[in-house]
Amino acid sequence: MAILVTGSTGTIGSQVLAHLQGRDVEVRALTRSPETARLPAGVTAVRGDLADPDSVRAALQGISTLFLLAPNVADELTQAMLTLTVAREAGIKGIVYLSVFGGDAYADVPHFAGKYTVERMIEALDLPATILRPAYFIQNDLRQKDALLNAGIYGSPIGQKGVSMVDIRDIGEAAAIELVRREQAATPLIRETYPLVGPDSLTGEGIAAIWSEALGRAIRHGGDDLIVMEQRTKAVLPAWLALDLRLMFGRYQTEGAVATADDIARLTTLLGRAPRSYAAFAWDAATQWAKG
């Protein structure tokens, strides 16, 4: 039997595939375009789309463990719930679901509330799943490159309450560990939930200070104007997603998303090491940018 990875060509799916390499498991990657998908050696591309349940049924043939990452689209919740239904009917023995940190609290943020609804389905049906709850991705801030280098500004409006951002490599590794554990188990395992977080409580001003050190120049925080952020985001993303993200950053500003000591300890135990820090990411990015 094999592991099927959805979202396989995206930011997180590609990290999951990379961390499954060398773990002595058969891996297949769900993709809408298997003929053009760039996948690691040994990974088999399988045609499918979570919006098409029949294609998912076909792709689950010969699969025993599923990594479920629903795309960030308007019907994300429907796609995730129907995929779980199809997986349950197919007798999948293990599921690793990518949720979000704080989904239970941010009731007015659509993609948070949707992921938490999927968690409730997993619990209500007692599905053999690991739920991973990643915080805001550190690597999202690679989009800040031009503003940092050209204007000396860190522009993400995360506020001053603190956010425990997580490195996407830690997400991929945690998912791979749990996928292999469930795949190699003789019988379905009990449900587990892991927060995927970084070791620091980061603020806009704090991140600006980190970049100042890493880049060797003064960097200031651009402020927390959410209306401006939404307008700028609408230039590159759909309006519904721009508003969704504005609501998320609004919650970061009013409540934060800070990991507890227990959250960090649990992830440290899962990984067998401490989670990566934002400072390590920033210094590495600054070094790469300096090389051109």
C-alpha beads as a LAMMPS data file, in Angstrom:
LAMMPS data file: protein, C-alpha beads

292 atoms
291 bonds

1 atom types
1 bond types

-500.0 500.0 xlo xhi
-500.0 500.0 ylo yhi
-500.0 500.0 zlo zhi

Masses

1 110.0

Atoms # bond

1 1 1 0.000 0.000 0.000
2 1 1 1.026 3.623 -0.368
3 1 1 0.771 7.201 0.897
4 1 1 -1.128 9.757 -1.186
5 1 1 -0.133 13.417 -0.830
6 1 1 -2.647 16.056 -1.917
7 1 1 -1.563 19.606 -2.666
8 1 1 1.600 17.918 -3.833
9 1 1 3.032 20.675 -6.033
10 1 1 2.322 23.550 -3.629
11 1 1 4.379 25.132 -0.874
12 1 1 3.570 22.597 1.845
13 1 1 2.924 19.540 -0.316
14 1 1 6.367 19.818 -1.880
15 1 1 7.913 19.979 1.592
16 1 1 5.999 16.863 2.634
17 1 1 7.237 14.980 -0.433
18 1 1 10.805 16.098 0.218
19 1 1 10.689 14.873 3.814
20 1 1 9.176 11.522 2.807
21 1 1 12.263 10.784 0.724
22 1 1 14.374 7.941 2.118
23 1 1 11.735 6.758 4.595
24 1 1 11.062 3.421 2.864
25 1 1 7.454 4.069 1.886
26 1 1 5.680 4.199 -1.457
27 1 1 4.495 7.722 -2.201
28 1 1 2.007 9.007 -4.757
29 1 1 1.208 12.650 -5.477
30 1 1 -2.237 13.885 -6.442
31 1 1 -2.079 16.522 -9.157
32 1 1 -4.351 17.915 -11.865
33 1 1 -1.472 17.777 -14.351
34 1 1 0.653 14.647 -13.801
35 1 1 2.342 15.052 -17.184
36 1 1 3.995 18.341 -16.123
37 1 1 4.319 17.916 -12.345
38 1 1 7.878 18.192 -11.048
39 1 1 8.144 15.623 -8.280
40 1 1 11.016 14.037 -6.334
41 1 1 12.518 10.839 -7.673
42 1 1 10.440 7.788 -6.839
43 1 1 7.168 9.670 -6.363
44 1 1 4.361 8.598 -8.692
45 1 1 2.053 11.305 -10.057
46 1 1 -1.667 10.472 -9.941
47 1 1 -4.297 12.554 -11.728
48 1 1 -7.000 13.986 -9.491
49 1 1 -8.703 17.075 -8.104
50 1 1 -10.341 17.430 -4.678
51 1 1 -13.227 19.240 -6.393
52 1 1 -13.935 16.006 -8.308
53 1 1 -14.805 13.197 -5.832
54 1 1 -14.751 10.535 -8.559
55 1 1 -11.147 11.397 -9.402
56 1 1 -10.281 11.153 -5.708
57 1 1 -11.946 7.734 -5.512
58 1 1 -9.793 6.546 -8.395
59 1 1 -6.644 8.042 -6.906
60 1 1 -7.243 6.308 -3.551
61 1 1 -7.017 2.847 -5.094
62 1 1 -4.047 1.124 -3.470
63 1 1 -3.705 3.902 -0.863
64 1 1 -3.660 3.258 2.874
65 1 1 -2.557 6.658 4.235
66 1 1 -3.642 10.130 3.091
67 1 1 -2.131 13.578 3.529
68 1 1 -5.036 15.982 3.162
69 1 1 -4.290 19.589 2.290
70 1 1 -7.363 21.314 0.901
71 1 1 -6.633 24.240 -1.437
72 1 1 -7.262 27.821 -0.352
73 1 1 -10.334 28.280 -2.520
74 1 1 -13.875 29.482 -1.858
75 1 1 -15.198 25.911 -1.464
76 1 1 -12.254 24.627 0.604
77 1 1 -14.544 23.270 3.318
78 1 1 -16.672 21.289 0.864
79 1 1 -13.625 19.810 -0.838
80 1 1 -12.056 18.744 2.456
81 1 1 -15.234 17.185 3.867
82 1 1 -16.032 15.276 0.681
83 1 1 -12.456 14.016 0.439
84 1 1 -12.664 12.717 4.006
85 1 1 -15.950 11.022 3.146
86 1 1 -14.428 9.321 0.119
87 1 1 -11.360 8.317 2.149
88 1 1 -13.544 6.845 4.887
89 1 1 -15.543 4.859 2.337
90 1 1 -12.290 3.605 0.797
91 1 1 -11.128 2.265 4.164
92 1 1 -8.081 4.517 4.510
93 1 1 -6.351 3.523 7.749
94 1 1 -4.489 6.772 8.409
95 1 1 -5.024 10.469 7.637
96 1 1 -2.842 13.502 8.283
97 1 1 -4.899 16.688 7.927
98 1 1 -3.384 20.152 7.625
99 1 1 -5.523 22.504 9.697
100 1 1 -4.497 25.847 11.232
101 1 1 -3.296 27.171 14.590
102 1 1 -6.130 29.043 16.291
103 1 1 -8.935 27.687 14.141
104 1 1 -11.122 27.053 17.159
105 1 1 -10.867 30.684 18.305
106 1 1 -11.013 32.733 15.101
107 1 1 -14.679 32.110 14.360
108 1 1 -15.027 35.034 11.931
109 1 1 -12.048 34.123 9.715
110 1 1 -13.459 31.900 6.947
111 1 1 -10.484 29.656 6.239
112 1 1 -9.823 29.204 9.966
113 1 1 -13.451 28.370 10.737
114 1 1 -13.608 26.002 7.776
115 1 1 -10.561 24.048 8.894
116 1 1 -11.927 23.802 12.415
117 1 1 -15.191 22.422 11.003
118 1 1 -13.162 19.709 9.272
119 1 1 -11.512 18.943 12.617
120 1 1 -14.979 18.542 14.138
121 1 1 -15.892 16.086 11.387
122 1 1 -12.739 14.060 12.076
123 1 1 -13.596 13.963 15.778
124 1 1 -17.293 13.224 15.314
125 1 1 -16.600 10.294 12.980
126 1 1 -13.606 9.146 15.044
127 1 1 -11.394 9.035 11.969
128 1 1 -7.843 7.674 12.462
129 1 1 -6.139 11.010 11.902
130 1 1 -3.371 13.307 12.961
131 1 1 -4.442 16.954 12.882
132 1 1 -1.595 19.384 12.282
133 1 1 -2.228 23.006 13.239
134 1 1 0.431 25.245 11.681
135 1 1 0.781 28.894 12.608
136 1 1 1.482 31.588 10.008
137 1 1 4.229 30.386 7.670
138 1 1 7.596 32.081 8.153
139 1 1 8.358 31.740 4.441
140 1 1 5.362 33.925 3.596
141 1 1 7.695 36.780 4.481
142 1 1 9.872 36.073 1.461
143 1 1 7.264 38.266 -0.241
144 1 1 8.661 41.140 1.804
145 1 1 11.985 41.038 -0.072
146 1 1 11.487 44.111 -2.283
147 1 1 10.106 46.234 0.546
148 1 1 12.926 45.192 2.863
149 1 1 15.742 45.737 0.385
150 1 1 14.424 48.764 -1.484
151 1 1 12.439 50.681 1.109
152 1 1 13.756 49.407 4.430
153 1 1 10.255 48.383 5.502
154 1 1 8.788 45.203 6.925
155 1 1 5.193 45.482 5.799
156 1 1 3.213 42.588 7.277
157 1 1 0.518 43.996 9.651
158 1 1 0.807 41.323 12.328
159 1 1 0.418 43.719 15.230
160 1 1 1.984 43.699 18.683
161 1 1 0.277 40.774 20.448
162 1 1 2.668 38.168 19.040
163 1 1 2.536 35.382 16.454
164 1 1 4.537 32.140 16.747
165 1 1 5.342 31.743 13.044
166 1 1 6.436 28.302 11.843
167 1 1 9.022 27.298 9.254
168 1 1 7.487 25.345 6.362
169 1 1 10.312 22.806 6.571
170 1 1 9.147 21.910 10.076
171 1 1 5.604 21.472 8.745
172 1 1 6.809 19.118 6.022
173 1 1 8.916 17.086 8.421
174 1 1 6.158 16.780 11.026
175 1 1 3.710 15.634 8.363
176 1 1 6.167 13.079 6.990
177 1 1 6.829 11.657 10.462
178 1 1 3.134 11.184 11.149
179 1 1 2.381 9.809 7.667
180 1 1 5.074 7.164 7.996
181 1 1 4.016 6.287 11.559
182 1 1 0.449 5.710 10.440
183 1 1 1.459 3.955 7.222
184 1 1 3.714 1.476 9.015
185 1 1 1.291 0.731 11.857
186 1 1 -0.401 -2.665 11.688
187 1 1 -3.777 -1.173 12.615
188 1 1 -5.330 2.320 12.627
189 1 1 -3.921 4.561 15.363
190 1 1 -5.756 6.862 17.751
191 1 1 -6.357 10.494 16.862
192 1 1 -3.577 13.012 17.600
193 1 1 -3.357 16.795 17.335
194 1 1 -0.143 18.802 17.081
195 1 1 0.369 22.571 17.034
196 1 1 3.079 23.472 14.512
197 1 1 4.690 26.637 15.806
198 1 1 7.933 28.533 16.079
199 1 1 9.791 29.150 19.340
200 1 1 9.243 32.939 19.418
201 1 1 6.378 35.377 19.943
202 1 1 6.904 37.722 16.994
203 1 1 5.553 41.244 16.544
204 1 1 5.840 43.683 13.675
205 1 1 8.431 45.754 15.514
206 1 1 10.282 42.647 16.656
207 1 1 10.540 41.228 13.155
208 1 1 11.747 44.586 11.844
209 1 1 14.534 44.435 14.437
210 1 1 15.475 40.919 13.324
211 1 1 15.727 42.089 9.713
212 1 1 17.798 45.093 10.790
213 1 1 20.348 42.704 12.264
214 1 1 20.262 40.265 9.382
215 1 1 20.519 42.903 6.641
216 1 1 22.870 45.259 8.457
217 1 1 20.631 48.270 7.864
218 1 1 17.748 49.987 9.611
219 1 1 14.385 48.313 8.940
220 1 1 11.157 49.735 10.301
221 1 1 7.712 48.211 10.593
222 1 1 5.289 49.641 8.054
223 1 1 2.349 49.660 10.435
224 1 1 -0.905 47.752 10.894
225 1 1 -3.366 49.420 8.513
226 1 1 -5.663 46.563 7.501
227 1 1 -7.687 48.515 4.946
228 1 1 -4.543 49.378 2.992
229 1 1 -3.446 45.742 3.234
230 1 1 -6.773 44.516 1.848
231 1 1 -6.658 46.945 -1.070
232 1 1 -3.114 45.939 -1.986
233 1 1 -3.944 42.249 -1.664
234 1 1 -6.908 42.610 -4.036
235 1 1 -4.466 43.617 -6.755
236 1 1 -3.040 40.078 -6.807
237 1 1 -5.680 37.862 -5.155
238 1 1 -9.478 37.483 -5.362
239 1 1 -11.488 39.969 -3.301
240 1 1 -12.974 37.234 -1.088
241 1 1 -9.482 36.006 -0.151
242 1 1 -8.199 39.537 0.467
243 1 1 -11.015 40.086 2.980
244 1 1 -10.403 36.672 4.550
245 1 1 -6.738 37.581 5.079
246 1 1 -7.671 41.003 6.454
247 1 1 -9.847 39.304 9.057
248 1 1 -6.980 36.947 9.943
249 1 1 -4.514 39.787 10.448
250 1 1 -7.161 41.619 12.435
251 1 1 -7.305 38.706 14.848
252 1 1 -3.518 38.625 15.040
253 1 1 -3.628 42.285 16.028
254 1 1 -6.331 41.944 18.676
255 1 1 -5.569 38.503 20.103
256 1 1 -2.264 37.268 18.742
257 1 1 -1.411 33.651 17.985
258 1 1 1.210 32.767 20.555
259 1 1 2.287 29.193 21.260
260 1 1 2.397 27.898 24.804
261 1 1 5.436 26.192 26.292
262 1 1 3.558 22.903 25.967
263 1 1 2.884 23.557 22.261
264 1 1 6.599 24.051 21.634
265 1 1 7.536 21.036 23.755
266 1 1 5.148 18.728 21.887
267 1 1 6.503 19.788 18.506
268 1 1 10.076 19.444 19.790
269 1 1 9.304 15.872 20.838
270 1 1 7.724 15.069 17.478
271 1 1 10.634 16.480 15.472
272 1 1 13.340 15.295 17.842
273 1 1 14.766 18.839 17.906
274 1 1 13.663 22.401 18.546
275 1 1 11.558 24.094 15.844
276 1 1 13.394 26.583 13.623
277 1 1 13.378 30.262 14.585
278 1 1 12.439 33.314 12.528
279 1 1 15.905 34.773 13.103
280 1 1 17.565 31.723 11.524
281 1 1 15.277 32.077 8.506
282 1 1 16.009 35.816 8.184
283 1 1 19.778 35.395 8.353
284 1 1 19.637 32.611 5.757
285 1 1 17.424 34.701 3.453
286 1 1 19.695 37.725 3.827
287 1 1 22.706 35.589 2.908
288 1 1 20.955 34.216 -0.178
289 1 1 19.800 37.667 -1.283
290 1 1 23.335 39.016 -0.906
291 1 1 24.533 36.322 -3.311
292 1 1 22.009 37.557 -5.878

Bonds

1 1 1 2
2 1 2 3
3 1 3 4
4 1 4 5
5 1 5 6
6 1 6 7
7 1 7 8
8 1 8 9
9 1 9 10
10 1 10 11
11 1 11 12
12 1 12 13
13 1 13 14
14 1 14 15
15 1 15 16
16 1 16 17
17 1 17 18
18 1 18 19
19 1 19 20
20 1 20 21
21 1 21 22
22 1 22 23
23 1 23 24
24 1 24 25
25 1 25 26
26 1 26 27
27 1 27 28
28 1 28 29
29 1 29 30
30 1 30 31
31 1 31 32
32 1 32 33
33 1 33 34
34 1 34 35
35 1 35 36
36 1 36 37
37 1 37 38
38 1 38 39
39 1 39 40
40 1 40 41
41 1 41 42
42 1 42 43
43 1 43 44
44 1 44 45
45 1 45 46
46 1 46 47
47 1 47 48
48 1 48 49
49 1 49 50
50 1 50 51
51 1 51 52
52 1 52 53
53 1 53 54
54 1 54 55
55 1 55 56
56 1 56 57
57 1 57 58
58 1 58 59
59 1 59 60
60 1 60 61
61 1 61 62
62 1 62 63
63 1 63 64
64 1 64 65
65 1 65 66
66 1 66 67
67 1 67 68
68 1 68 69
69 1 69 70
70 1 70 71
71 1 71 72
72 1 72 73
73 1 73 74
74 1 74 75
75 1 75 76
76 1 76 77
77 1 77 78
78 1 78 79
79 1 79 80
80 1 80 81
81 1 81 82
82 1 82 83
83 1 83 84
84 1 84 85
85 1 85 86
86 1 86 87
87 1 87 88
88 1 88 89
89 1 89 90
90 1 90 91
91 1 91 92
92 1 92 93
93 1 93 94
94 1 94 95
95 1 95 96
96 1 96 97
97 1 97 98
98 1 98 99
99 1 99 100
100 1 100 101
101 1 101 102
102 1 102 103
103 1 103 104
104 1 104 105
105 1 105 106
106 1 106 107
107 1 107 108
108 1 108 109
109 1 109 110
110 1 110 111
111 1 111 112
112 1 112 113
113 1 113 114
114 1 114 115
115 1 115 116
116 1 116 117
117 1 117 118
118 1 118 119
119 1 119 120
120 1 120 121
121 1 121 122
122 1 122 123
123 1 123 124
124 1 124 125
125 1 125 126
126 1 126 127
127 1 127 128
128 1 128 129
129 1 129 130
130 1 130 131
131 1 131 132
132 1 132 133
133 1 133 134
134 1 134 135
135 1 135 136
136 1 136 137
137 1 137 138
138 1 138 139
139 1 139 140
140 1 140 141
141 1 141 142
142 1 142 143
143 1 143 144
144 1 144 145
145 1 145 146
146 1 146 147
147 1 147 148
148 1 148 149
149 1 149 150
150 1 150 151
151 1 151 152
152 1 152 153
153 1 153 154
154 1 154 155
155 1 155 156
156 1 156 157
157 1 157 158
158 1 158 159
159 1 159 160
160 1 160 161
161 1 161 162
162 1 162 163
163 1 163 164
164 1 164 165
165 1 165 166
166 1 166 167
167 1 167 168
168 1 168 169
169 1 169 170
170 1 170 171
171 1 171 172
172 1 172 173
173 1 173 174
174 1 174 175
175 1 175 176
176 1 176 177
177 1 177 178
178 1 178 179
179 1 179 180
180 1 180 181
181 1 181 182
182 1 182 183
183 1 183 184
184 1 184 185
185 1 185 186
186 1 186 187
187 1 187 188
188 1 188 189
189 1 189 190
190 1 190 191
191 1 191 192
192 1 192 193
193 1 193 194
194 1 194 195
195 1 195 196
196 1 196 197
197 1 197 198
198 1 198 199
199 1 199 200
200 1 200 201
201 1 201 202
202 1 202 203
203 1 203 204
204 1 204 205
205 1 205 206
206 1 206 207
207 1 207 208
208 1 208 209
209 1 209 210
210 1 210 211
211 1 211 212
212 1 212 213
213 1 213 214
214 1 214 215
215 1 215 216
216 1 216 217
217 1 217 218
218 1 218 219
219 1 219 220
220 1 220 221
221 1 221 222
222 1 222 223
223 1 223 224
224 1 224 225
225 1 225 226
226 1 226 227
227 1 227 228
228 1 228 229
229 1 229 230
230 1 230 231
231 1 231 232
232 1 232 233
233 1 233 234
234 1 234 235
235 1 235 236
236 1 236 237
237 1 237 238
238 1 238 239
239 1 239 240
240 1 240 241
241 1 241 242
242 1 242 243
243 1 243 244
244 1 244 245
245 1 245 246
246 1 246 247
247 1 247 248
248 1 248 249
249 1 249 250
250 1 250 251
251 1 251 252
252 1 252 253
253 1 253 254
254 1 254 255
255 1 255 256
256 1 256 257
257 1 257 258
258 1 258 259
259 1 259 260
260 1 260 261
261 1 261 262
262 1 262 263
263 1 263 264
264 1 264 265
265 1 265 266
266 1 266 267
267 1 267 268
268 1 268 269
269 1 269 270
270 1 270 271
271 1 271 272
272 1 272 273
273 1 273 274
274 1 274 275
275 1 275 276
276 1 276 277
277 1 277 278
278 1 278 279
279 1 279 280
280 1 280 281
281 1 281 282
282 1 282 283
283 1 283 284
284 1 284 285
285 1 285 286
286 1 286 287
287 1 287 288
288 1 288 289
289 1 289 290
290 1 290 291
291 1 291 292
